[in-house]
Amino acid sequence: MPIIRPLSDLRKHSNEISEQCRESAEPVFITRKGRSDLVVMSHALYEQREARLELYAKLAEAERAHQRGDRGVTHVDLMKRLRRRIG
C-alpha cells in the first residue's frame, strides 16, 4: 500500500519521513492541497530504479538491433576481443 503524507508532514517530520523511506524501501508520496505533488525516496531506492531504467534501455536497444538483423558478437569472438585487451 502506498505511503501518502501531506506536505506539512514533510516540513514538520522530515527525519521521520527519511527514516520511513529507508526502512520501507518504498517511495513516500507527498500531497499538497489534497493532490499529488512530490515523491520522496531513499537514495538507495533511487539508484536501484535508475539502474533498472538503464538496463531496460539497453535491452530495448538490443531488441531494436536484433530486429534490424544485427547478429551481434559470438561468445568466442567476444572472449578473443577481451583477451586481446587484457594482455
C-alpha positions in Angstrom: 0.0 0.0 0.0 1.5 3.4 -0.9 2.6 5.7 1.8 0.9 9.1 1.4 1.7 12.1 3.6 0.7 15.8 3.4 3.3 18.5 2.6 3.0 19.8 6.2 4.4 16.4 7.4 7.4 16.9 5.1 8.1 20.2 6.8 7.5 19.1 10.3 8.6 15.5 10.2 11.4 15.3 7.6 13.6 13.0 9.7 10.7 10.6 10.2 9.9 10.5 6.5 13.5 10.0 5.7 13.7 7.0 8.0 10.4 5.7 6.7 11.8 5.8 3.1 14.9 3.9 4.1 13.1 1.3 6.2 10.3 0.6 3.8 12.4 0.8 0.6 9.3 2.4 -0.9 8.7 6.0 -2.0 6.6 8.3 0.1 4.0 10.3 -1.9 3.6 13.9 -0.7 0.4 15.7 -1.3 -0.3 19.4 -1.5 -3.8 20.7 -1.0 -5.0 17.1 -1.4 -3.3 16.5 -4.7 -0.2 14.6 -5.6 2.8 16.9 -5.6 6.1 15.1 -4.8 7.7 11.7 -4.4 10.4 11.2 -1.8 12.6 8.1 -1.8 15.8 6.9 -0.3 19.0 7.3 -2.3 19.4 3.5 -2.4 15.9 3.1 -4.0 16.6 5.9 -6.4 19.9 4.3 -7.5 18.2 0.9 -7.9 15.5 2.4 -10.1 18.0 4.3 -12.2 20.0 1.1 -12.7 16.8 -0.8 -13.7 15.9 2.0 -16.2 19.4 1.8 -17.7 19.1 -1.9 -18.1 15.7 -1.6 -19.7 17.1 1.0 -22.2 20.0 -1.4 -23.1 17.6 -4.3 -23.5 15.4 -2.1 -25.8 18.4 -1.2 -27.9 19.4 -4.8 -28.1 15.9 -5.7 -29.2 16.0 -3.0 -31.9 19.4 -4.2 -33.1 18.0 -7.7 -33.3 15.0 -6.6 -35.3 17.4 -4.8 -37.7 19.1 -8.1 -38.3 22.2 -7.4 -36.3 23.5 -10.7 -35.2 25.8 -9.3 -32.5 29.1 -11.0 -31.5 29.5 -14.7 -30.7 30.8 -15.7 -27.3 34.0 -17.0 -28.8 34.7 -13.7 -30.6 33.9 -11.7 -27.5 36.3 -13.7 -25.4 39.0 -13.2 -28.1 38.5 -9.5 -28.0 38.6 -9.4 -24.2 41.8 -11.5 -24.1 43.5 -9.1 -26.6 42.6 -6.1 -24.4 43.8 -7.7 -21.3 47.2 -8.9 -22.5 
